[in-house]
Each structure stands twice: as C-alpha cells, then as structure tokens.
Amino acid sequence: MAAVTLSVSTVKPLGDRVFVKVSASEEKTAGGILLPDTAKEKPQVGEVVAVGPGKRDEKGTRQEMEVKLGDKVLYSKYAGTDIKLGTEEYVLLSEKDILAVVS
C-alpha cells in the first residue's frame, strides 16, 4: 500500500462539501479555571479553506455555494469528518451542516 501525503492545498472537496480549519478551543473558563483536554468541548467555529463546486439540482445545473474561501463559519457540533494534518485540525462537512457565517 502506497503512502499518501495530504496537505491543505491537495484537498479539493466534491459537490457541496466544505473544508474548514477548526478554531482553537477555549483553554480556560470565564472565571479563569484552566480546562484539561478531557473537559474541553469540540469547537464549532472555523475558517473555510476549500469549497466544492456546488451540488447539482434536478435539471443538472450547479447551485452556487453560499460560503466562500476565508469565511468564518459556525457549524453543527457533530457534523462532518474530522481530519488532522500535521498539528492543525480540519473538518470536511456538507454545506447544509453550516449554520451561519460569523463576522
């Protein structure tokens, strides 16, 4: 079996998929208490680093994606597939799992 080397530039989502770089989770609470790794919640905010061409409708034409490169998005908590490239964490998810674009 051949080894495959992945990087952000080699990942191209298909259809209505979006590749998102996960933002770092909170290290401590509002009161200043440091959180251990086991108590941290999975982040739900990230930056779009790659976008697929869009999904096809019944007539076969592509629907334009609502998100674009560089958008900061809020996505469903348990959506998508988690991917780790080096030390960075990413999630590959469907556009329908994105809840909002955050400014």
Contacts in CASP RR format, 6 or more apart in sequence:
PFRMAT RR
TARGET T0000
AUTHOR 0000-0000-0000
METHOD contacts of the structure
MODEL  1
MAAVTLSVSTVKPLGDRVFVKVSASEEKTAGGILLPDTAKEKPQVGEVVA
VGPGKRDEKGTRQEMEVKLGDKVLYSKYAGTDIKLGTEEYVLLSEKDILA
VVS
6 83 0 8 1.000
6 85 0 8 1.000
7 85 0 8 1.000
8 19 0 8 1.000
8 21 0 8 1.000
8 49 0 8 1.000
8 50 0 8 1.000
8 85 0 8 1.000
8 88 0 8 1.000
8 90 0 8 1.000
11 19 0 8 1.000
11 50 0 8 1.000
11 90 0 8 1.000
11 92 0 8 1.000
12 50 0 8 1.000
12 52 0 8 1.000
13 19 0 8 1.000
13 50 0 8 1.000
13 51 0 8 1.000
13 52 0 8 1.000
13 92 0 8 1.000
14 52 0 8 1.000
14 53 0 8 1.000
15 52 0 8 1.000
15 53 0 8 1.000
15 54 0 8 1.000
15 55 0 8 1.000
15 56 0 8 1.000
16 52 0 8 1.000
16 54 0 8 1.000
16 55 0 8 1.000
16 63 0 8 1.000
16 65 0 8 1.000
16 94 0 8 1.000
16 95 0 8 1.000
16 96 0 8 1.000
17 52 0 8 1.000
17 92 0 8 1.000
17 93 0 8 1.000
17 94 0 8 1.000
17 95 0 8 1.000
18 48 0 8 1.000
18 50 0 8 1.000
18 51 0 8 1.000
18 52 0 8 1.000
18 65 0 8 1.000
18 67 0 8 1.000
18 73 0 8 1.000
18 92 0 8 1.000
18 93 0 8 1.000
18 94 0 8 1.000
18 95 0 8 1.000
18 98 0 8 1.000
19 48 0 8 1.000
19 49 0 8 1.000
19 50 0 8 1.000
19 51 0 8 1.000
19 90 0 8 1.000
19 91 0 8 1.000
19 92 0 8 1.000
20 46 0 8 1.000
20 47 0 8 1.000
20 48 0 8 1.000
20 49 0 8 1.000
20 73 0 8 1.000
20 75 0 8 1.000
20 90 0 8 1.000
20 91 0 8 1.000
20 92 0 8 1.000
20 93 0 8 1.000
21 46 0 8 1.000
21 47 0 8 1.000
21 49 0 8 1.000
21 88 0 8 1.000
21 89 0 8 1.000
21 90 0 8 1.000
22 43 0 8 1.000
22 45 0 8 1.000
22 46 0 8 1.000
22 88 0 8 1.000
22 89 0 8 1.000
22 90 0 8 1.000
22 91 0 8 1.000
23 43 0 8 1.000
23 45 0 8 1.000
23 46 0 8 1.000
23 47 0 8 1.000
24 43 0 8 1.000
25 40 0 8 1.000
25 41 0 8 1.000
25 42 0 8 1.000
25 43 0 8 1.000
26 35 0 8 1.000
26 40 0 8 1.000
26 41 0 8 1.000
27 34 0 8 1.000
27 35 0 8 1.000
28 34 0 8 1.000
28 35 0 8 1.000
29 35 0 8 1.000
42 77 0 8 1.000
42 78 0 8 1.000
44 74 0 8 1.000
44 75 0 8 1.000
44 76 0 8 1.000
44 77 0 8 1.000
45 72 0 8 1.000
45 73 0 8 1.000
45 74 0 8 1.000
45 75 0 8 1.000
45 102 0 8 1.000
46 72 0 8 1.000
46 73 0 8 1.000
46 75 0 8 1.000
47 70 0 8 1.000
47 71 0 8 1.000
47 72 0 8 1.000
47 73 0 8 1.000
48 67 0 8 1.000
48 68 0 8 1.000
48 69 0 8 1.000
48 70 0 8 1.000
48 71 0 8 1.000
48 72 0 8 1.000
48 73 0 8 1.000
49 69 0 8 1.000
49 70 0 8 1.000
49 90 0 8 1.000
50 69 0 8 1.000
51 65 0 8 1.000
51 67 0 8 1.000
51 68 0 8 1.000
51 69 0 8 1.000
52 65 0 8 1.000
53 62 0 8 1.000
53 65 0 8 1.000
54 62 0 8 1.000
54 63 0 8 1.000
54 64 0 8 1.000
54 65 0 8 1.000
54 95 0 8 1.000
55 62 0 8 1.000
55 63 0 8 1.000
55 95 0 8 1.000
56 62 0 8 1.000
56 63 0 8 1.000
57 63 0 8 1.000
65 95 0 8 1.000
66 95 0 8 1.000
66 98 0 8 1.000
66 101 0 8 1.000
67 73 0 8 1.000
67 95 0 8 1.000
67 98 0 8 1.000
67 101 0 8 1.000
71 101 0 8 1.000
72 101 0 8 1.000
72 102 0 8 1.000
72 103 0 8 1.000
73 98 0 8 1.000
73 99 0 8 1.000
73 100 0 8 1.000
73 101 0 8 1.000
73 102 0 8 1.000
74 98 0 8 1.000
74 99 0 8 1.000
74 100 0 8 1.000
74 101 0 8 1.000
74 102 0 8 1.000
75 91 0 8 1.000
75 93 0 8 1.000
75 97 0 8 1.000
75 98 0 8 1.000
75 99 0 8 1.000
76 93 0 8 1.000
76 97 0 8 1.000
76 99 0 8 1.000
79 91 0 8 1.000
79 93 0 8 1.000
79 94 0 8 1.000
79 97 0 8 1.000
80 91 0 8 1.000
80 92 0 8 1.000
80 93 0 8 1.000
80 94 0 8 1.000
80 97 0 8 1.000
81 91 0 8 1.000
81 92 0 8 1.000
81 93 0 8 1.000
82 89 0 8 1.000
82 90 0 8 1.000
82 91 0 8 1.000
83 89 0 8 1.000
83 90 0 8 1.000
83 91 0 8 1.000
83 92 0 8 1.000
84 90 0 8 1.000
END
